[in-house]
């Protein structure tokens, strides 16, 4: 089964959040909703969405604060959808780290297009030119398909869970570089994930059982003892 892109909609007006949810669900997205800033922070950390649709006028805080705080620990794409139409608001949101800004009222087609572009740009932002042009990372018999959310071994789906795919996808974007345990956990599970890396180790053990011929002697993802993990460099 193909894993869907998960979108967090942060919007206190239930009629608008319901409208956005319906549009995105009908177009193949997995949608969760937060009605306040505090709820948004909690859901970003616990649900690890692929993108955030953010209203600025929330009951407990200004959406600008959310952008600024989230950008301290993750580059998850943020698309602002706001009634604020002044240029200064748009500039401020973009300077704080928002990926795009849509003014209410908006059309369904525009919203979908902006979301898809933001997700695509984020996926290829850390990647090499091959991933940027094809949406795939390939090393030997291993292929990471970023568009389909799949990892293939010799052309067959390895059936990774969502967490397992996110780990492999992150390592693939940074192939050849050592990513520390703390960096991976913070990037995927938020700032509250500091401490034990046991959940990461368990996921990695499952990943290796699915993609490596011999998990004890990995060919694709290597352990840098006491530091983190490194993906083999991709095919040129």
QUILINPE-V958973 format. One record per pair of residues at least 12 apart in sequence whose ideal C-beta (glycine too) atoms are under 10 Angstrom apart, sorted by the first residue. I is the first residue (numbers start at 0). J is the second residue. D is the distance in whole Angstrom. If there is no record, write none. Layout:
# QUILINPE-V958973
I;J;D + I;J;D
This chain:
# QUILINPE-V958973
0;148;10 + 0;149;10 + 0;156;9 + 0;158;8 + 1;27;9 + 1;144;10 + 1;146;10 + 1;147;6 + 1;148;6 + 1;149;7 + 1;156;9 + 2;29;8 + 2;49;10 + 2;147;8 + 2;148;4 + 2;149;8 + 2;159;8 + 2;160;8 + 2;161;5 + 2;164;6 + 2;165;9 + 3;23;10 + 3;24;9 + 3;27;6 + 3;28;6 + 3;29;4 + 3;30;9 + 3;49;9 + 3;148;8 + 3;161;9 + 4;23;9 + 4;26;10 + 4;27;8 + 4;28;5 + 4;29;7 + 4;30;10 + 4;48;8 + 4;49;4 + 4;50;7 + 4;114;8 + 4;115;9 + 4;118;6 + 4;122;10 + 4;146;10 + 4;148;8 + 5;23;10 + 5;28;7 + 5;29;4 + 5;30;8 + 5;31;7 + 5;46;7 + 5;47;7 + 5;48;5 + 5;49;5 + 5;50;8 + 5;161;8 + 6;19;8 + 6;20;9 + 6;23;6 + 6;24;9 + 6;28;5 + 6;29;7 + 6;30;5 + 6;31;8 + 6;32;9 + 6;48;6 + 6;49;7 + 6;50;5 + 6;51;7 + 6;52;6 + 6;76;10 + 6;78;9 + 6;114;7 + 6;118;9 + 7;29;10 + 7;30;8 + 7;31;5 + 7;32;8 + 7;33;6 + 7;38;10 + 7;39;7 + 7;42;6 + 7;43;6 + 7;46;7 + 7;47;9 + 7;48;4 + 7;49;9 + 7;50;7 + 7;51;5 + 7;52;7 + 7;53;9 + 7;75;9 + 7;77;10 + 8;20;6 + 8;23;8 + 8;28;10 + 8;30;6 + 8;31;7 + 8;32;5 + 8;33;7 + 8;34;9 + 8;39;9 + 8;42;10 + 8;48;9 + 8;50;10 + 8;51;8 + 8;52;5 + 8;53;8 + 8;54;8 + 8;80;9 + 9;31;10 + 9;32;8 + 9;33;5 + 9;34;8 + 9;35;8 + 9;36;7 + 9;38;8 + 9;39;4 + 9;40;10 + 9;42;8 + 9;43;9 + 9;51;6 + 9;52;7 + 9;53;5 + 9;54;6 + 9;55;9 + 9;57;7 + 9;62;7 + 9;65;7 + 9;77;9 + 9;79;10 + 9;80;9 + 10;32;7 + 10;33;8 + 10;34;7 + 10;35;10 + 10;39;10 + 10;52;7 + 10;53;8 + 10;54;4 + 10;56;9 + 10;57;8 + 10;62;10 + 10;80;7 + 10;81;10 + 11;33;9 + 11;34;5 + 11;35;7 + 11;36;9 + 11;38;10 + 11;54;7 + 11;56;7 + 11;57;6 + 11;58;5 + 11;59;9 + 12;34;9 + 12;54;8 + 12;56;9 + 12;82;10 + 12;103;10 + 13;32;9 + 13;34;7 + 15;54;8 + 15;80;8 + 15;82;10 + 15;103;8 + 15;104;10 + 15;105;10 + 16;30;9 + 16;32;5 + 16;33;9 + 16;34;7 + 16;52;9 + 16;54;8 + 17;32;8 + 18;105;10 + 18;107;9 + 18;110;10 + 19;32;8 + 19;52;6 + 19;54;10 + 19;80;7 + 19;105;9 + 19;107;9 + 19;110;7 + 19;114;10 + 20;32;6 + 20;52;10 + 21;107;9 + 22;106;10 + 22;107;5 + 22;108;9 + 22;110;6 + 22;111;7 + 22;114;10 + 23;50;10 + 23;52;8 + 23;107;9 + 23;110;8 + 23;111;8 + 23;114;7 + 25;107;9 + 25;111;10 + 26;107;9 + 26;110;10 + 26;111;6 + 26;114;9 + 26;115;9 + 27;111;10 + 28;48;10 + 28;49;9 + 28;50;9 + 28;111;9 + 28;114;8 + 28;115;10 + 28;118;10 + 29;46;9 + 29;48;9 + 29;49;9 + 29;161;9 + 30;48;9 + 30;52;9 + 31;43;10 + 31;45;10 + 31;46;6 + 31;48;7 + 32;52;10 + 33;46;9 + 33;48;10 + 33;51;9 + 33;53;9 + 33;54;10 + 33;57;9 + 33;65;10 + 34;54;10 + 34;57;8 + 34;58;8 + 34;59;10 + 35;57;6 + 35;58;6 + 35;59;5 + 35;60;8 + 36;53;9 + 36;54;10 + 36;57;5 + 36;58;8 + 36;59;5 + 36;60;4 + 36;61;8 + 36;62;7 + 36;64;7 + 36;65;5 + 36;68;9 + 37;57;9 + 37;58;10 + 37;59;6 + 37;60;8 + 37;65;10 + 38;57;9 + 38;59;9 + 39;51;7 + 39;53;8 + 39;54;10 + 39;57;8 + 39;59;10 + 39;60;9 + 39;62;9 + 39;65;6 + 39;68;10 + 39;69;9 + 40;60;9 + 40;64;10 + 40;65;7 + 40;68;7 + 40;69;8 + 40;189;8 + 40;190;9 + 40;191;9 + 41;189;9 + 41;191;9 + 42;189;10 + 43;65;9 + 43;68;10 + 43;69;6 + 43;72;9 + 43;73;8 + 43;75;7 + 43;77;10 + 43;188;10 + 43;189;6 + 43;190;10 + 44;69;10 + 44;72;9 + 44;73;9 + 44;188;7 + 44;189;3 + 44;190;7 + 44;191;5 + 44;192;8 + 45;188;8 + 45;189;8 + 45;191;8 + 46;188;10 + 46;189;10 + 47;73;9 + 47;75;8 + 47;161;8 + 47;162;8 + 47;165;7 + 47;186;9 + 47;187;6 + 47;188;6 + 47;189;8 + 48;75;7 + 48;76;9 + 49;75;7 + 49;76;8 + 49;114;9 + 49;117;10 + 49;118;6 + 49;121;8 + 49;122;9 + 49;148;9 + 49;161;10 + 49;165;9 + 50;75;7 + 50;76;5 + 50;77;7 + 50;78;7 + 50;98;8 + 50;113;10 + 50;114;6 + 50;115;9 + 50;117;6 + 50;118;5 + 50;121;8 + 51;65;8 + 51;66;9 + 51;69;7 + 51;73;10 + 51;75;6 + 51;76;7 + 51;77;5 + 51;78;7 + 51;79;9 + 51;97;9 + 51;98;9 + 51;117;10 + 52;76;10 + 52;77;8 + 52;78;5 + 52;79;8 + 52;80;6 + 52;99;10 + 52;101;9 + 52;110;8 + 52;113;9 + 52;114;7 + 52;117;10 + 53;65;6 + 53;66;7 + 53;69;9 + 53;77;6 + 53;78;7 + 53;79;5 + 53;80;7 + 53;81;8 + 53;92;9 + 53;97;7 + 53;100;10 + 54;79;8 + 54;80;6 + 54;81;6 + 54;82;8 + 54;83;10 + 54;103;9 + 55;79;6 + 55;80;9 + 55;81;4 + 55;82;8 + 55;83;6 + 55;88;7 + 55;91;10 + 55;92;7 + 55;97;10 + 55;100;9 + 56;81;7 + 56;82;7 + 56;83;8 + 62;77;9 + 62;79;7 + 62;80;10 + 62;81;7 + 62;83;9 + 62;88;10 + 62;92;8 + 62;95;10 + 62;97;9 + 63;79;9 + 63;83;10 + 63;88;8 + 63;91;6 + 63;92;6 + 63;94;10 + 63;95;6 + 63;96;10 + 63;97;9 + 64;95;9 + 65;77;8 + 65;79;10 + 65;95;9 + 65;97;10 + 66;79;8 + 66;91;9 + 66;92;6 + 66;93;9 + 66;94;9 + 66;95;4 + 66;96;5 + 66;97;5 + 66;98;10 + 67;91;10 + 67;92;10 + 67;94;10 + 67;95;5 + 67;96;7 + 67;97;10 + 68;95;10 + 68;96;10 + 68;190;9 + 69;95;9 + 69;96;7 + 69;97;10 + 69;189;9 + 69;190;10 + 70;95;7 + 70;96;4 + 70;97;9 + 71;96;9 + 71;190;8 + 72;185;6 + 72;186;8 + 72;189;7 + 72;190;5 + 72;191;10 + 72;192;10 + 73;96;10 + 73;185;7 + 73;186;6 + 73;187;9 + 73;188;10 + 73;189;7 + 73;190;9 + 74;96;8 + 74;98;9 + 74;121;6 + 74;124;7 + 74;125;8 + 74;186;8 + 75;96;10 + 75;98;9 + 75;117;10 + 75;118;10 + 75;121;7 + 75;186;9 + 75;189;10 + 76;96;10 + 76;97;9 + 76;98;5 + 76;99;8 + 76;113;10 + 76;114;8 + 76;116;9 + 76;117;4 + 76;118;6 + 76;119;9 + 76;120;7 + 76;121;5 + 76;122;9 + 76;124;9 + 77;92;8 + 77;93;10 + 77;95;9 + 77;96;7 + 77;97;5 + 77;98;6 + 77;99;8 + 77;100;10 + 77;117;8 + 77;121;10 + 78;97;7 + 78;98;6 + 78;99;5 + 78;100;8 + 78;101;7 + 78;110;8 + 78;113;6 + 78;114;6 + 78;116;9 + 78;117;5 + 78;118;9 + 79;92;5 + 79;93;8 + 79;95;10 + 79;97;5 + 79;98;9 + 79;99;7 + 79;100;5 + 79;101;7 + 79;102;9 + 79;113;10 + 80;99;9 + 80;100;8 + 80;101;5 + 80;102;8 + 80;103;6 + 80;104;10 + 80;105;6 + 80;110;7 + 80;113;9 + 80;114;10 + 81;97;10 + 81;100;7 + 81;101;8 + 81;102;7 + 81;103;6 + 81;105;10 + 82;102;7 + 82;103;5 + 82;104;9 + 83;100;9 + 83;102;8 + 83;103;9 + 84;100;10 + 84;102;5 + 84;103;8 + 85;102;10 + 88;100;8 + 88;102;9 + 89;101;10 + 89;102;8 + 97;117;9 + 98;113;9 + 98;114;10 + 98;116;8 + 98;117;4 + 98;118;9 + 98;120;7 + 98;121;7 + 98;124;10 + 99;112;10 + 99;113;5 + 99;114;8 + 99;116;7 + 99;117;6 + 99;120;9 + 100;113;9 + 101;113;6 + 101;114;10 + 118;145;10 + 118;146;10 + 119;131;9 + 119;134;8 + 119;145;9 + 119;146;8 + 121;172;10 + 122;134;8 + 122;145;5 + 122;146;8 + 122;168;8 + 122;172;8 + 123;145;8 + 123;172;8 + 124;172;8 + 125;169;8 + 125;171;10 + 125;172;4 + 125;173;6 + 125;174;10 + 125;176;10 + 126;143;10 + 126;145;8 + 126;168;10 + 126;171;8 + 126;172;5 + 126;173;9 + 126;174;9 + 126;233;9 + 127;171;9 + 127;172;8 + 127;173;10 + 127;174;7 + 127;175;9 + 127;232;9 + 127;233;7 + 127;235;9 + 129;174;10 + 129;233;6 + 129;234;8 + 129;235;8 + 130;143;8 + 130;145;7 + 130;168;10 + 130;171;7 + 130;172;7 + 130;174;9 + 130;233;8 + 131;145;10 + 133;145;9 + 133;146;9 + 134;146;4 + 134;147;8 + 135;147;9 + 135;149;10 + 135;151;9 + 135;171;9 + 135;233;9 + 136;150;9 + 136;167;9 + 136;168;8 + 136;170;9 + 136;171;4 + 136;172;8 + 136;174;7 + 136;230;8 + 136;233;5 + 136;234;9 + 137;151;9 + 137;171;9 + 137;233;6 + 137;234;5 + 138;171;8 + 138;174;7 + 138;175;10 + 138;218;9 + 138;219;6 + 138;220;10 + 138;230;7 + 138;231;5 + 138;232;7 + 138;233;5 + 138;234;6 + 139;152;9 + 139;153;9 + 139;218;7 + 139;219;7 + 139;231;8 + 139;233;9 + 139;234;7 + 140;152;6 + 140;153;5 + 140;154;8 + 140;155;10 + 140;210;9 + 140;212;9 + 140;218;9 + 140;219;9 + 141;153;9 + 141;157;9 + 141;167;9 + 141;171;9 + 141;210;6 + 141;211;9 + 141;218;8 + 141;219;5 + 141;220;9 + 141;230;9 + 141;231;8 + 141;233;9 + 141;234;10 + 142;154;8 + 142;157;10 + 142;171;10 + 142;233;10 + 142;234;10 + 143;157;10 + 143;159;10 + 143;164;8 + 143;167;6 + 143;168;6 + 143;170;9 + 143;171;4 + 143;172;9 + 143;174;9 + 143;219;10 + 143;230;9 + 143;233;9 + 144;156;9 + 144;164;10 + 144;168;10 + 145;164;10 + 145;168;6 + 145;171;8 + 145;172;8 + 148;161;8 + 148;164;6 + 148;165;9 + 148;168;8 + 149;164;8 + 150;163;8 + 150;164;6 + 150;167;5 + 150;168;8 + 150;171;9 + 150;206;8 + 150;209;8 + 150;210;6 + 150;219;10 + 151;210;9 + 152;209;8 + 152;210;5 + 152;211;9 + 152;212;9 + 152;219;9 + 156;209;10 + 157;206;8 + 157;208;10 + 157;209;5 + 157;210;5 + 158;209;7 + 159;202;9 + 159;205;8 + 159;206;7 + 159;209;6 + 159;210;8 + 160;202;8 + 160;205;8 + 160;206;9 + 160;209;10 + 162;187;7 + 162;188;9 + 162;198;8 + 162;199;9 + 162;201;10 + 162;202;5 + 162;205;9 + 162;206;9 + 163;202;6 + 163;203;9 + 163;205;6 + 163;206;5 + 163;209;7 + 163;210;9 + 164;206;9 + 165;183;9 + 165;186;9 + 165;187;5 + 165;188;9 + 165;202;9 + 166;178;9 + 166;183;7 + 166;184;10 + 166;186;10 + 166;187;7 + 166;199;7 + 166;202;6 + 166;203;7 + 166;205;10 + 166;206;7 + 166;220;9 + 166;228;8 + 166;230;10 + 167;202;9 + 167;203;9 + 167;206;6 + 167;209;10 + 167;210;8 + 167;219;9 + 167;220;7 + 167;228;10 + 167;230;8 + 168;187;10 + 168;230;10 + 169;182;9 + 169;183;6 + 169;186;6 + 169;187;7 + 169;228;9 + 169;230;9 + 170;183;8 + 170;203;10 + 170;206;9 + 170;219;9 + 170;220;6 + 170;221;10 + 170;227;9 + 170;228;6 + 170;229;7 + 170;230;4 + 170;231;9 + 171;219;9 + 171;220;9 + 171;230;6 + 171;231;10 + 171;233;8 + 172;230;9 + 173;186;10 + 173;228;10 + 173;229;8 + 173;230;7 + 174;219;10 + 174;220;10 + 174;229;8 + 174;230;4 + 174;231;7 + 174;232;5 + 174;233;5 + 175;229;7 + 175;230;7 + 175;231;8 + 175;232;4 + 175;233;8 + 176;227;10 + 176;228;10 + 176;229;7 + 176;230;8 + 176;232;9 + 177;221;9 + 177;222;10 + 177;223;5 + 177;226;6 + 177;227;5 + 177;228;7 + 177;229;5 + 177;230;10 + 178;223;9 + 178;226;9 + 178;227;5 + 178;228;6 + 178;229;7 + 178;230;8 + 179;196;9 + 179;223;9 + 179;225;10 + 179;226;6 + 179;227;4 + 179;228;9 + 180;192;10 + 180;195;10 + 180;196;4 + 180;199;6 + 180;200;8 + 180;203;10 + 180;223;10 + 180;225;9 + 180;226;7 + 180;227;5 + 180;228;8 + 181;193;7 + 181;194;9 + 181;196;8 + 181;199;10 + 181;226;10 + 181;227;8 + 182;227;7 + 182;228;10 + 183;196;8 + 183;199;6 + 183;202;10 + 183;203;9 + 183;227;7 + 183;228;7 + 184;196;6 + 184;198;8 + 184;199;6 + 184;227;10 + 187;199;9 + 187;202;9 + 196;227;9 + 199;227;9 + 199;228;8 + 200;222;9 + 200;228;10 + 203;217;9 + 203;220;7 + 203;222;8 + 203;228;7 + 206;219;9 + 206;220;7 + 206;228;10 + 207;219;8 + 207;220;7 + 207;222;10 + 217;231;9 + 218;231;7 + 219;231;5
